[in-house]
Amino acid sequence: MSQMADKINEVVEKALKGEIQLHEIDDFLEANAAMVARRIVIEKITGAKLPSIGSTIIDYAEVKNRNAENVIGAVQVPLGVIGPLKVNGDYAKGDFYVPLATTEGALIASVNRGAKAVSLSGGARVKILFDGMTRAPVFKLKSIDDVVDFLNWVNKNFDKIKEVAESTTSHGKLNKIEPFVLGNTVWLRFVYETGDAMGMNMATIATEKVCEYIEREFGKADCLAVSGNVCSDKKQSIVNSLHGRGKSVVAEALIKDEVIKKVLKSDKELIHEVNLRKNWLGGARAGTFFQYNAHFANIIAAIFLATGQDMAQVVESSMGYTWTEVREEGLYISITLTSLEVGTIGGGTRLPTQREALSIMGVAGSGNPPGSNAKKFAEIIAATVLSGELNLLAALANKELGKAHLKLGRAAKV
């Protein structure tokens, strides 16, 4: 142990003198010792003390070259659960407890009350309407004549392109290619089936291989970038809203009148009017395009953080719509997530706490058949978003939003 401590101190001194860079510490020390050395360097440079950041169960040897670089430790976020939430999906069937990681007081309680109302009303019915990860390289051609030739060539050679793409993966399948044209610029939006993985890296690697094939065989198209923004990754976009990316999921429920009164302590006509005037009319006036909802991002972000999803993809994964109808027996409510990008293998899902969070829902790792765990997970997420949306609309209708945050978010008496 003393020899390792001496070695760490030696490397720390070299880093402080500028003889080696932070990322080069990995060349001198075993992975976890390198993490300790980097943290000590940062403490000495900044004067900050980082014992909590250093208190982690993460094995950096498992993270290195996979999840993060220049690691100095880990952060912790409170993790709660909502449930039981009754889900009636094609893959998720039964009662589920759903983990949410957040620092926003009242969020978990809010979603939990919504889940109770949904479950007492028979549960959330869920359907996946589309499943496909996309990558859209951008090509430059000399003229529109070449553009037409290119599109015809791609269509004619789809089977060969599919073979090239699928040669890079044992799980990914190229389903279709959607062309987009602007002048002499062409985007080919490749749509892949990626099993239980979210599939962004899978799609990128496969598409890069295809681009090499296209440039070699067609000859008149130059690929400028494997991602040309028509994918569209980690940003709001019309193409994702209309065509879908990841999984397009719809969840619905008919909330009974007695549940609205006893659990939500609200009124169905008022909840419906809040949805129309806040989400739809207010959203239209403010220009919140593809975002006609109250707080999808709240629930999506909390589940993503808990389960090791790509946090930047909260942007497009939380795009969607909330719809309500007043019916004789209660309130109909549905939510539509147009581009929910999730996986149960790969990326951050391999981290220990995130794996455990996925296991709470019975979706950790690969499904049988492949892809079934990711679909089950997507259905659970949609049902949870529905629950959160229902309760927030009721809270707004009841004029209790501020009171809830005072009570649960600021530890103050109401």
C-alpha positions as CSV (number, residue, x, y, z in Angstrom):
1,M,0.0,0.0,0.0
2,S,2.8,2.4,0.9
3,Q,4.5,1.8,-2.4
4,M,1.3,2.6,-4.3
5,A,0.9,5.8,-2.2
6,D,4.4,6.8,-3.0
7,K,3.8,6.2,-6.7
8,I,0.6,8.3,-6.6
9,N,2.4,11.1,-4.8
10,E,5.2,11.0,-7.4
11,V,2.7,11.3,-10.3
12,V,0.8,14.1,-8.5
13,E,4.0,16.1,-8.2
14,K,4.8,15.6,-11.9
15,A,1.3,16.8,-12.8
16,L,1.6,19.8,-10.5
17,K,4.9,20.8,-12.1
18,G,3.3,20.5,-15.6
19,E,5.5,17.6,-16.6
20,I,2.5,15.4,-17.4
21,Q,-1.1,16.3,-18.3
22,L,-4.1,15.1,-16.3
23,H,-5.1,12.6,-19.0
24,E,-1.5,11.3,-19.1
25,I,-1.8,10.1,-15.5
26,D,-3.4,6.9,-16.9
27,D,-0.1,6.1,-18.5
28,F,1.6,5.9,-15.2
29,L,-0.9,4.4,-12.8
30,E,-3.5,1.7,-12.6
31,A,-7.0,3.0,-13.4
32,N,-8.3,3.6,-9.9
33,A,-5.0,4.9,-8.6
34,A,-5.0,7.4,-11.5
35,M,-8.5,8.5,-10.4
36,V,-7.1,9.2,-6.9
37,A,-4.1,11.0,-8.2
38,R,-6.1,13.3,-10.5
39,R,-8.4,14.2,-7.6
40,I,-5.5,15.1,-5.4
41,V,-4.1,17.3,-8.2
42,I,-7.4,19.1,-8.5
43,E,-7.6,19.6,-4.7
44,K,-4.1,21.1,-4.6
45,I,-4.7,23.4,-7.6
46,T,-8.1,24.7,-6.5
47,G,-7.8,24.4,-2.8
48,A,-11.1,22.5,-2.7
49,K,-11.6,19.4,-0.6
50,L,-13.3,16.6,-2.5
51,P,-13.9,13.7,-0.1
52,S,-17.5,13.2,-1.1
53,I,-16.6,13.1,-4.8
54,G,-14.0,10.5,-4.0
55,S,-16.5,8.3,-2.1
56,T,-17.7,6.1,-5.0
57,I,-18.3,2.4,-5.6
58,I,-17.4,2.9,-9.3
59,D,-14.5,0.8,-10.5
60,Y,-12.7,3.2,-12.8
61,A,-11.1,0.3,-14.7
62,E,-14.7,-0.5,-15.9
63,V,-15.3,3.1,-16.8
64,K,-12.0,3.9,-18.5
65,N,-12.3,4.2,-22.3
66,R,-16.0,3.5,-22.1
67,N,-17.9,6.1,-20.1
68,A,-15.7,9.0,-19.1
69,E,-12.2,10.5,-19.2
70,N,-10.1,12.4,-16.6
71,V,-12.2,10.9,-13.9
72,I,-11.7,12.2,-10.3
73,G,-14.7,10.4,-8.7
74,A,-18.5,10.5,-9.0
75,V,-21.5,12.6,-8.0
76,Q,-24.5,11.4,-6.1
77,V,-28.1,12.4,-6.7
78,P,-31.0,11.4,-4.5
79,L,-32.9,8.4,-5.9
80,G,-36.6,7.7,-5.2
81,V,-39.2,5.4,-6.6
82,I,-42.8,5.9,-7.6
83,G,-45.4,3.1,-7.7
84,P,-46.9,0.7,-7.9
85,L,-47.8,1.9,-11.4
86,K,-50.1,-0.4,-13.4
87,V,-48.9,-0.7,-17.1
88,N,-50.9,-2.5,-19.8
89,G,-48.4,-2.6,-22.6
90,D,-47.3,-5.2,-25.2
91,Y,-44.0,-5.7,-23.3
92,A,-44.6,-4.2,-19.9
93,K,-47.5,-5.9,-18.2
94,G,-48.3,-5.5,-14.5
95,D,-47.4,-3.3,-11.6
96,F,-44.0,-1.5,-11.6
97,Y,-41.9,0.6,-9.3
98,V,-40.0,3.2,-11.3
99,P,-36.7,4.9,-10.0
100,L,-36.4,8.7,-10.4
101,A,-33.1,10.5,-9.7
102,T,-33.7,14.2,-9.0
103,T,-32.9,17.1,-6.7
104,E,-36.3,18.8,-7.3
105,G,-38.5,18.5,-4.2
106,A,-42.1,17.4,-4.9
107,L,-41.3,15.8,-8.3
108,I,-41.4,12.2,-7.1
109,A,-44.4,12.8,-4.9
110,S,-46.2,14.4,-7.8
111,V,-45.5,11.5,-10.2
112,N,-46.4,9.1,-7.4
113,R,-49.9,10.6,-6.9
114,G,-50.4,10.5,-10.7
115,A,-49.4,6.9,-10.7
116,K,-51.9,6.1,-8.0
117,A,-54.7,7.8,-10.0
118,V,-53.7,5.9,-13.2
119,S,-53.5,2.6,-11.4
120,L,-56.8,2.9,-9.6
121,S,-58.4,3.7,-13.0
122,G,-57.2,0.4,-14.5
123,G,-53.7,1.4,-15.5
124,A,-52.0,3.0,-18.5
125,R,-52.4,1.4,-21.9
126,V,-49.2,1.8,-24.0
127,K,-48.2,1.2,-27.6
128,I,-44.9,1.6,-29.4
129,L,-45.7,3.0,-32.9
130,F,-42.1,3.2,-34.3
131,D,-38.7,1.8,-33.3
132,G,-35.5,2.9,-35.1
133,M,-32.3,4.7,-34.4
134,T,-31.1,7.1,-37.1
135,R,-27.8,8.6,-38.4
136,A,-27.9,11.0,-41.4
137,P,-24.6,11.7,-43.2
138,V,-24.4,14.8,-45.4
139,F,-23.1,14.4,-49.0
140,K,-22.0,17.1,-51.5
141,L,-22.6,16.6,-55.2
142,K,-21.7,18.9,-58.2
143,S,-25.2,19.3,-59.6
144,I,-28.8,18.3,-59.3
145,D,-28.3,15.9,-62.1
146,D,-25.8,14.1,-59.9
147,V,-28.2,14.3,-57.0
148,V,-30.9,12.4,-59.0
149,D,-28.3,9.8,-60.2
150,F,-27.2,9.4,-56.6
151,L,-30.7,8.8,-55.2
152,N,-31.4,6.3,-57.9
153,W,-28.1,4.5,-57.2
154,V,-28.8,4.4,-53.5
155,N,-32.3,2.9,-54.1
156,K,-31.0,0.4,-56.6
157,N,-28.1,-0.7,-54.3
158,F,-30.0,-0.8,-51.0
159,D,-29.4,-4.5,-50.5
160,K,-25.7,-4.1,-50.8
161,I,-25.7,-1.0,-48.6
162,K,-27.6,-3.0,-46.0
163,E,-25.1,-5.8,-46.2
164,V,-22.2,-3.3,-45.7
165,A,-23.9,-1.6,-42.7
166,E,-24.8,-4.9,-41.0
167,S,-21.3,-6.2,-41.4
168,T,-20.2,-4.0,-38.5
169,T,-22.7,-5.3,-35.9
170,S,-24.3,-8.5,-34.8
171,H,-27.4,-6.8,-33.5
172,G,-28.1,-3.9,-35.8
173,K,-30.3,-4.1,-38.8
174,L,-30.7,-1.4,-41.5
175,N,-34.4,-1.0,-42.1
176,K,-34.6,1.9,-44.6
177,I,-32.9,5.0,-45.9
178,E,-34.8,8.3,-46.0
179,P,-33.3,10.9,-48.5
180,F,-33.5,14.7,-47.9
181,V,-32.3,17.2,-50.6
182,L,-31.4,20.8,-50.5
183,G,-29.8,22.0,-53.8
184,N,-26.7,19.9,-54.5
185,T,-26.6,18.6,-50.9
186,V,-28.1,15.3,-49.9
187,W,-28.7,13.8,-46.5
188,L,-29.3,10.0,-46.3
189,R,-31.2,9.3,-43.0
190,F,-30.3,5.7,-42.2
191,V,-32.9,4.0,-39.9
192,Y,-31.6,1.0,-37.8
193,E,-33.1,-1.6,-35.6
194,T,-30.7,-1.8,-32.6
195,G,-32.1,-4.4,-30.2
196,D,-31.8,-3.5,-26.5
197,A,-29.1,-0.9,-27.1
198,M,-30.1,2.8,-27.6
199,G,-27.9,2.3,-30.6
200,M,-26.3,5.6,-31.4
201,N,-22.8,4.3,-31.6
202,M,-23.9,1.2,-33.4
203,A,-25.6,3.4,-36.1
204,T,-22.6,5.7,-36.4
205,I,-20.1,2.9,-36.9
206,A,-22.4,1.2,-39.5
207,T,-23.0,4.4,-41.3
208,E,-19.4,5.3,-41.5
209,K,-18.7,2.0,-43.2
210,V,-21.5,2.7,-45.7
211,C,-20.2,6.2,-46.5
212,E,-16.8,4.6,-47.3
213,Y,-18.6,2.2,-49.6
214,I,-20.6,5.0,-51.3
215,E,-17.6,7.2,-52.0
216,R,-15.7,4.2,-53.4
217,E,-18.5,2.8,-55.5
218,F,-20.6,5.8,-56.6
219,G,-17.7,8.2,-56.9
220,K,-19.6,11.5,-57.4
221,A,-20.7,12.0,-53.8
222,D,-18.4,13.4,-51.1
223,C,-19.4,12.6,-47.5
224,L,-18.7,15.7,-45.5
225,A,-19.8,14.4,-42.1
226,V,-21.3,11.2,-40.9
227,S,-23.8,13.4,-38.9
228,G,-25.4,16.1,-40.9
229,N,-28.0,17.1,-38.3
230,V,-30.9,15.5,-40.1
231,C,-30.4,12.5,-37.7
232,S,-31.3,14.5,-35.5
233,D,-29.3,13.9,-32.4
234,K,-29.4,15.9,-29.1
235,K,-31.6,18.8,-30.4
236,Q,-35.2,19.5,-31.1
237,S,-36.2,18.9,-34.7
238,I,-39.3,18.5,-36.9
239,V,-37.9,15.4,-38.5
240,N,-37.7,13.5,-35.2
241,S,-41.2,14.7,-34.3
242,L,-42.7,13.6,-37.6
243,H,-40.6,10.6,-38.5
244,G,-39.6,9.4,-35.1
245,R,-36.2,8.5,-33.6
246,G,-35.6,5.9,-31.0
247,K,-39.1,4.9,-30.0
248,S,-42.4,6.7,-30.7
249,V,-44.6,5.7,-27.8
250,V,-48.2,6.6,-26.8
251,A,-49.7,6.0,-23.4
252,E,-53.3,6.6,-22.4
253,A,-55.7,6.2,-19.5
254,L,-59.3,6.9,-18.6
255,I,-59.2,8.4,-15.1
256,K,-62.4,7.7,-13.3
257,D,-64.5,10.5,-11.8
258,E,-64.3,9.1,-8.3
259,V,-60.5,8.9,-8.6
260,I,-60.2,12.5,-9.8
261,K,-62.2,13.6,-6.8
262,K,-60.6,11.4,-4.1
263,V,-57.0,11.1,-5.3
264,L,-56.4,14.2,-7.4
265,K,-59.0,16.3,-5.5
266,S,-59.8,18.0,-8.7
267,D,-62.4,18.4,-11.5
268,K,-62.1,16.8,-15.0
269,E,-63.5,19.8,-16.9
270,L,-61.0,22.1,-15.2
271,I,-58.0,19.7,-15.8
272,H,-59.0,19.5,-19.5
273,E,-59.3,23.3,-19.8
274,V,-55.9,23.8,-18.2
275,N,-54.4,21.3,-20.7
276,L,-55.9,23.1,-23.7
277,R,-55.2,26.7,-22.5
278,K,-51.7,25.9,-20.9
279,N,-50.2,23.2,-23.0
280,W,-51.8,23.8,-26.4
281,L,-52.8,27.5,-26.6
282,G,-50.0,28.7,-24.3
283,G,-47.5,26.5,-26.1
284,A,-48.6,27.8,-29.5
285,R,-48.4,31.4,-28.3
286,A,-44.9,30.9,-26.8
287,G,-43.7,28.8,-29.8
288,T,-42.9,25.7,-27.9
289,F,-43.1,23.6,-31.1
290,F,-43.3,19.8,-30.6
291,Q,-43.5,20.5,-26.9
292,Y,-47.2,20.7,-26.1
293,N,-46.9,19.3,-22.7
294,A,-46.5,20.4,-19.1
295,H,-43.3,18.8,-17.9
296,F,-42.3,15.7,-19.9
297,A,-38.6,16.7,-19.4
298,N,-38.9,16.4,-15.7
299,I,-39.8,12.8,-15.7
300,I,-37.6,11.8,-18.7
301,A,-34.5,13.5,-17.1
302,A,-35.1,11.8,-13.7
303,I,-35.4,8.3,-15.3
304,F,-32.5,8.9,-17.6
305,L,-30.2,9.9,-14.7
306,A,-31.3,6.9,-12.6
307,T,-30.8,4.4,-15.4
308,G,-27.7,5.5,-17.2
309,Q,-29.2,6.9,-20.4
310,D,-27.5,9.6,-22.5
311,M,-28.6,12.8,-20.6
312,A,-28.1,15.0,-23.6
313,Q,-30.8,13.1,-25.4
314,V,-33.4,14.4,-22.9
315,V,-33.7,17.2,-25.4
316,E,-35.4,15.1,-28.1
317,S,-36.7,12.3,-25.9
318,S,-38.9,14.8,-24.0
319,M,-40.6,16.2,-27.1
320,G,-44.3,15.3,-27.2
321,Y,-47.9,16.0,-26.7
322,T,-50.5,15.8,-24.0
323,W,-54.1,15.3,-25.0
324,T,-57.3,15.2,-22.9
325,E,-61.0,14.6,-23.4
326,V,-63.9,15.0,-21.0
327,R,-65.9,11.8,-21.1
328,E,-69.0,10.7,-19.3
329,E,-67.2,8.3,-17.0
330,G,-64.1,10.4,-16.4
331,L,-61.1,12.1,-18.0
332,Y,-59.3,10.6,-21.0
333,I,-55.6,11.5,-21.1
334,S,-52.9,10.5,-23.4
335,I,-49.2,11.4,-23.9
336,T,-47.2,10.9,-27.1
337,L,-43.4,10.7,-27.0
338,T,-42.2,11.1,-30.6
339,S,-38.5,10.2,-30.1
340,L,-37.7,8.4,-26.9
341,E,-34.1,7.2,-27.1
342,V,-33.4,4.6,-24.5
343,G,-31.5,1.3,-24.1
344,T,-30.9,-1.4,-21.4
345,I,-27.4,-2.4,-22.5
346,G,-24.4,-0.3,-23.3
347,G,-23.4,3.2,-22.3
348,G,-24.1,4.2,-18.8
349,T,-26.4,1.2,-18.2
350,R,-23.3,-0.8,-17.3
351,L,-22.6,1.3,-14.2
352,P,-23.5,-0.5,-11.0
353,T,-26.2,1.8,-9.5
354,Q,-27.7,2.3,-12.9
355,R,-27.9,-1.5,-13.5
356,E,-29.6,-1.9,-10.2
357,A,-32.1,0.9,-11.1
358,L,-33.0,-0.9,-14.3
359,S,-33.3,-4.2,-12.4
360,I,-36.1,-2.7,-10.2
361,M,-38.2,-2.6,-13.4
362,G,-37.0,-6.0,-14.6
363,V,-35.3,-4.5,-17.7
364,A,-31.6,-4.7,-17.0
365,G,-29.4,-6.2,-19.7
366,S,-30.5,-7.9,-22.9
367,G,-34.0,-9.1,-23.4
368,N,-35.3,-12.4,-24.8
369,P,-36.0,-11.9,-27.6
370,P,-33.4,-9.2,-28.2
371,G,-35.0,-5.7,-28.1
372,S,-37.8,-6.7,-25.7
373,N,-36.2,-5.2,-22.6
374,A,-35.7,-1.8,-24.3
375,K,-39.3,-1.8,-25.5
376,K,-40.6,-2.8,-22.1
377,F,-38.5,0.0,-20.6
378,A,-40.0,2.5,-23.1
379,E,-43.5,1.5,-22.2
380,I,-42.8,2.0,-18.5
381,I,-41.3,5.4,-19.2
382,A,-44.4,6.5,-21.2
383,A,-46.7,5.3,-18.4
384,T,-44.7,7.3,-15.9
385,V,-44.7,10.4,-18.0
386,L,-48.5,10.1,-18.3
387,S,-48.7,9.9,-14.5
388,G,-46.5,12.9,-14.0
389,E,-48.4,14.9,-16.6
390,L,-51.8,14.0,-15.1
391,N,-50.9,15.1,-11.6
392,L,-49.3,18.4,-12.6
393,L,-52.3,19.4,-14.6
394,A,-54.5,18.5,-11.6
395,A,-52.2,20.5,-9.3
396,L,-52.4,23.5,-11.6
397,A,-56.1,23.2,-11.7
398,N,-56.3,23.0,-8.0
399,K,-53.9,26.0,-7.6
400,E,-51.6,23.8,-5.3
401,L,-48.4,23.8,-7.3
402,G,-46.7,26.5,-5.2
403,K,-47.9,25.0,-2.0
404,A,-46.4,21.6,-2.9
405,H,-43.0,23.1,-3.6
406,L,-43.1,25.1,-0.4
407,K,-43.9,21.9,1.5
408,L,-41.6,19.4,-0.3
409,G,-39.1,21.6,-2.0
410,R,-38.1,24.2,0.6
411,A,-38.9,22.4,3.9
412,A,-41.2,25.3,4.9
413,K,-44.6,25.1,6.5
414,V,-47.5,26.0,4.3
